[in-house]
Amino acid sequence: MFDLKGKVAFITGAGRGIGREIGLNLARAGAVVAVTDIADTVFETAKEAQKYRNESIAVKCDVSNLEEVTNAQKHVLDKLKKVDILINNAGIYPQKPFLQITADDWNKVMSINLFGTFYFTKAFVPGMVERRYGKIVNITSISGPAVVYPNLVHYSSSKAAISGFTKALALEMATLGINVNAVAPGAIDVGNMPVGEETLTQIVQAIPMGHMGKPIDVANLVAFLVSDEANYITGQTIIIDGGYSLP
């Protein structure tokens, strides 16, 4: 377990799945966590995190709404005074053939997946720069940066953009004490995969390790990247997919 005592971590999309597990894992490692999500389940995540760190809090927020992001930033800084670690995890995964994607569909995906990442990074980076310390991890996907799937043009585009954002931001932040990396999960079992049973079987069969990953697998990688053990790693998109993208 990495030692994150004295650190404050902010995690978006933490009401369920990967984001929830990241929040709880960082709390177990000693960080005070602030978790946000558009769903009320984020308060359950905070309650669980408080078993490890009493100061942990939740704030409900739509990451695509700049006003709500600003309010969330103010609330967290009022309560916890700083954010050392930022995990941009919130995202949506809609499926639709390209010929049926509307401008509204495109804008919704970009607003949540890409703009949400930008908004919260802009919100907390100035404080990191002032303290000359920060760890940012953006959750992208193998879909876009590594492989592509049908019916996911808007999703894949947003995730590829996050990888580019990560690399470019890391370059600017490198002399300021801030590490910026991305994690690109493959098939992770979060309990409600948005595909049919036949497709799911095909996905598992294509994974060299023979099974899907678990949220804790991603959370453990994130914990490493935000720890001092990863101080010399920046600008990277690290794939975690059981070897799916290797063939």
ABEGO torsion letter per residue (X at the ends): XBBABGBBBBBBGAABEAAAAAAAAAAAAGBBBBBBBABAAAAAAAAAAAAABAABBBBBBBAABAAAAAAAAAAAAAAAGBBABBBBABBBBBBBBAAABBAAAAAAAAAAAAAAAAAAAAAAAAAAAAAGBBBBBBBBBABGAABBBBGAAAAAAAAAAAAAAAAAAAAAAAAAGBBBBBBBBBBBBAGBBABBAAAAAAAAAABAAGBBBBAAAAAAAAAAAABAAAAABBGBBBBBAGGAAAX
